[in-house]
Amino acid sequence: MRTDKNYWKDAYRESWDASSTKEKSIKKLIEDNTGLQVIEIGLGAGTTEYISGSASDNKLTKGDADLYIPEKDCYIEVTGPNIPLAFNQPLWLRPDKVQNTKNKIGEGKGKIHVVFHVLTEKGTNNLIIRVILLNDLFFQCQANNEFPIVNPIIRGRLEKYLELPPEHALILSPEEFFIKLKSI
């Protein structure tokens, strides 16, 4: 187990601009399409400012979502690779993000939890946004081992992700998500 609270933060420092841009663009996309206020709540969400220490050092919980819609009690994580990939590649989710959501649901927090997966398609440079529902069905699929754990080496570091097939029923288009969100 790593004892350096800034290890992963330092490891991914060069991707902060891309991550911040994704978070801000998803915030704007949701606000423009729903008229709802979206606030940044995760550690460093929407910024490239260096915030030292762990989530708990900053009065947050490891794996907290990036964005929140107060009116709908909706938590939103924003993720996706910072390199172009093919559309049909599996989607990866950090297990700590999934566990955080599971904990929040267990505590009765959040009417809806989602992950916005943002991908630049290799060969076309098209921006592809998919929304993954983290709900009871998701956790049932996870318990049934439908989402295997993968351990890729990225930038020389061993990582850990849940892998979802890109055609899974829990993956919505942004438009389908907006309809669902408005119905809450």
C-alpha positions as CSV (number, residue, x, y, z in Angstrom):
1,M,0.0,0.0,0.0
2,R,1.3,3.4,-0.9
3,T,2.0,5.8,2.0
4,D,2.7,8.9,-0.2
5,K,-0.6,10.7,-0.2
6,N,0.4,12.6,-3.3
7,Y,1.7,9.6,-5.4
8,W,-1.2,9.3,-7.9
9,K,-1.7,13.0,-8.0
10,D,1.9,13.5,-8.9
11,A,1.8,10.6,-11.4
12,Y,-1.0,12.1,-13.3
13,R,-0.1,15.8,-13.0
14,E,0.5,16.2,-16.8
15,S,-3.1,15.1,-17.4
16,W,-4.8,17.7,-15.1
17,D,-5.5,20.1,-18.0
18,A,-7.3,17.4,-20.0
19,S,-9.2,16.2,-16.9
20,S,-10.3,19.7,-15.9
21,T,-11.4,20.5,-19.5
22,K,-13.5,17.3,-19.5
23,E,-15.1,18.1,-16.2
24,K,-15.9,21.7,-17.3
25,S,-17.3,20.6,-20.6
26,I,-19.6,17.9,-19.0
27,K,-20.8,20.5,-16.5
28,K,-21.6,22.9,-19.3
29,L,-23.2,20.1,-21.4
30,I,-25.5,19.1,-18.6
31,E,-26.4,22.7,-17.6
32,D,-27.1,23.7,-21.3
33,N,-29.3,20.6,-21.9
34,T,-31.2,20.6,-18.6
35,G,-31.2,24.1,-17.2
36,L,-30.0,22.6,-13.9
37,Q,-27.1,23.9,-11.8
38,V,-24.1,21.6,-11.7
39,I,-21.5,22.1,-9.0
40,E,-17.9,20.9,-8.7
41,I,-17.5,18.8,-5.6
42,G,-14.6,16.4,-6.1
43,L,-11.0,16.9,-5.0
44,G,-9.6,19.2,-7.6
45,A,-12.6,19.0,-9.9
46,G,-12.6,21.6,-12.6
47,T,-9.2,23.0,-11.6
48,T,-5.5,22.4,-12.3
49,E,-4.5,23.8,-8.9
50,Y,-2.3,21.5,-6.8
51,I,-4.1,20.4,-3.7
52,S,-1.8,18.5,-1.4
53,G,-2.9,15.6,0.7
54,S,-5.4,12.8,0.5
55,A,-9.2,13.2,0.1
56,S,-9.7,12.8,3.8
57,D,-7.0,15.4,4.5
58,N,-9.3,17.8,2.5
59,K,-12.5,16.7,4.2
60,L,-13.6,14.5,1.3
61,T,-13.9,10.7,0.8
62,K,-11.6,8.8,-1.5
63,G,-13.4,8.3,-4.9
64,D,-15.9,11.1,-4.5
65,A,-17.6,12.2,-7.6
66,D,-16.5,15.2,-9.6
67,L,-19.9,16.9,-10.1
68,Y,-23.2,17.2,-8.3
69,I,-26.7,18.4,-9.3
70,P,-28.3,19.5,-6.0
71,E,-31.8,19.8,-7.4
72,K,-31.8,16.2,-8.5
73,D,-29.5,14.8,-5.9
74,C,-27.3,13.4,-8.7
75,Y,-23.6,12.5,-8.4
76,I,-21.5,12.6,-11.6
77,E,-18.0,11.2,-12.1
78,V,-16.2,12.3,-15.2
79,T,-13.6,10.0,-16.7
80,G,-12.1,8.7,-20.0
81,P,-8.7,8.1,-21.6
82,N,-6.5,11.0,-22.5
83,I,-5.4,9.3,-25.7
84,P,-7.6,8.5,-28.7
85,L,-9.0,5.0,-28.7
86,A,-11.4,2.9,-30.8
87,F,-15.1,3.3,-30.0
88,N,-15.5,-0.4,-29.4
89,Q,-12.8,-0.7,-26.7
90,P,-14.0,-1.6,-23.2
91,L,-14.7,1.2,-20.8
92,W,-12.6,1.3,-17.6
93,L,-13.8,2.5,-14.2
94,R,-11.7,2.9,-11.1
95,P,-12.8,0.5,-8.4
96,D,-12.6,3.2,-5.6
97,K,-15.0,5.3,-7.6
98,V,-17.5,2.4,-7.8
99,Q,-17.0,1.6,-4.1
100,N,-17.6,5.2,-3.1
101,T,-20.9,5.2,-5.1
102,K,-21.9,1.9,-3.5
103,N,-21.2,3.4,0.0
104,K,-23.2,6.5,-0.8
105,I,-26.2,4.5,-2.0
106,G,-26.0,2.4,1.2
107,E,-26.1,5.6,3.2
108,G,-29.2,6.8,1.2
109,K,-27.2,9.6,-0.6
110,G,-28.0,10.3,-4.2
111,K,-31.1,9.6,-6.3
112,I,-28.9,8.8,-9.2
113,H,-25.2,8.2,-9.7
114,V,-23.5,8.2,-13.1
115,V,-20.2,8.2,-14.8
116,F,-19.7,10.3,-17.9
117,H,-17.1,8.5,-20.0
118,V,-15.4,10.9,-22.5
119,L,-13.5,9.4,-25.4
120,T,-11.8,10.9,-28.5
121,E,-12.2,8.2,-31.2
122,K,-9.0,7.1,-32.8
123,G,-8.9,7.8,-36.5
124,T,-11.8,10.2,-36.6
125,N,-11.1,12.5,-33.6
126,N,-14.9,12.4,-32.9
127,L,-15.8,13.1,-29.3
128,I,-17.9,10.2,-27.9
129,I,-19.7,10.7,-24.6
130,R,-21.3,7.7,-22.9
131,V,-23.1,7.7,-19.5
132,I,-22.8,4.7,-17.2
133,L,-25.6,4.2,-14.7
134,L,-24.3,3.1,-11.3
135,N,-27.4,1.6,-9.8
136,D,-28.7,-1.7,-8.3
137,L,-28.4,-3.5,-11.7
138,F,-24.8,-2.3,-12.1
139,F,-23.9,-3.7,-8.7
140,Q,-25.7,-6.9,-9.4
141,C,-23.7,-7.2,-12.7
142,Q,-20.5,-6.5,-10.7
143,A,-21.4,-9.2,-8.1
144,N,-21.9,-11.6,-11.0
145,N,-18.4,-10.8,-12.3
146,E,-19.7,-9.3,-15.5
147,F,-17.1,-6.5,-15.1
148,P,-13.7,-8.2,-14.7
149,I,-10.8,-6.4,-13.0
150,V,-8.0,-5.5,-15.4
151,N,-4.5,-4.4,-14.4
152,P,-2.9,-2.5,-17.2
153,I,0.5,-0.8,-16.9
154,I,0.1,2.9,-17.8
155,R,3.1,5.2,-17.8
156,G,5.1,2.4,-16.1
157,R,2.6,2.1,-13.2
158,L,0.4,-0.9,-12.5
159,E,-3.3,0.3,-12.4
160,K,-6.6,-1.4,-11.5
161,Y,-9.9,-0.9,-13.3
162,L,-13.3,-2.6,-13.7
163,E,-13.8,-3.3,-17.4
164,L,-17.3,-2.8,-19.0
165,P,-18.2,-3.9,-22.5
166,P,-19.0,-0.8,-24.6
167,E,-22.4,-2.1,-25.6
168,H,-23.6,-2.8,-22.0
169,A,-27.3,-2.0,-21.3
170,L,-26.3,0.3,-18.4
171,I,-24.5,2.7,-20.9
172,L,-26.7,5.5,-22.1
173,S,-26.2,8.4,-24.5
174,P,-26.2,11.8,-23.0
175,E,-29.6,12.5,-24.5
176,E,-31.0,9.3,-22.8
177,F,-29.5,10.5,-19.5
178,F,-31.0,13.9,-19.8
179,I,-34.5,12.4,-20.2
180,K,-33.9,10.1,-17.2
181,L,-32.6,13.0,-15.1
182,K,-35.6,15.3,-16.0
183,S,-37.9,12.5,-14.9
184,I,-36.5,12.4,-11.3
